[in-house]
Amino acid sequence: MTTMQHTLTFFGVSALAMMALLYMRPELAHEASQLLAAPHKPAPVVVVARAPVQAPALSALMTAPAPAPAPAPAVLAPNEQPILALDDKATHANRKQQEFVTTWLSKRYRVAGDAANMLVSTAYSTAREIKLDPLLILAVMAIESGLNPFAESPVGAQGLMQVMSKIHHEKFQDMGGTKAALNPVANIRVGSLILKEYVKRGGSVEAGLKTYVGAAAFETDQGYGSRVMNEYQKLKLVASGKKVPTFTAPAAPKPVLAEKASQEQIAGL
């Protein structure tokens, strides 16, 4: 009973003190009444929408940096023709022709259809820009790398067209430097420019191919030009809608001239 009496006395004194405080500070009484009258509102739930993850398109993965604007095309004399310029039908090859070429190359070199389509489209667009036969570009790509964009030779030739990036580094300046040599689009563009330059300098496709493979100072190119032209002729038939086998039996290897010369020297001794 004594404890209860003390407790009631404590609460009574506390209540009197609170009433006195509220009487002295009416603003506190107003705030307390608003707080008690306000309805309880739950905290808002923030829902964060998660965007779906999509794989980038193949073209986005293989797009080269945009090159500098090309200079205006030179005005040709009435009797002057651009080297290896195509006629209107070949220059503006329809989609069906490119589909023929894409399907054939995809099967022949076991390249995914989307990747082959990107390579063929790039070759055709580059050919229209620099006035070079797209089928010749594709033939060089096929013989040089088998359409492998990451191929690299022991001497440092890189990419689809096996470009010596250290030698032709200035041609990659507008495309991000020599590190773009393994970019399929950049490699096709630079390789095609080099090929056209060599063909124009040599005066014929055969001479240009001999320089392209690095055999200009030698008597023979070890059959490189013939292999490229054979592939080119097949692609011409494919583009015209002809049925061409995708498999060709390998030809018997020809003796290397250097080895033949050494054998003759040994026989002479």
PyMOL commands that set and color helices and strands:
alter all, ss='L'
color gray80, all
select helices_A, chain A and resi 2-24+26-37+58-61+88-91+95-109+113-130+134-145+169-175+178-182+184-202+205-212+224-239+257-268
alter helices_A, ss='H'
color red, helices_A
select strands_A, chain A and resi 157-158+163-164
alter strands_A, ss='S'
color yellow, strands_A
deselect
rebuild
show_as cartoon
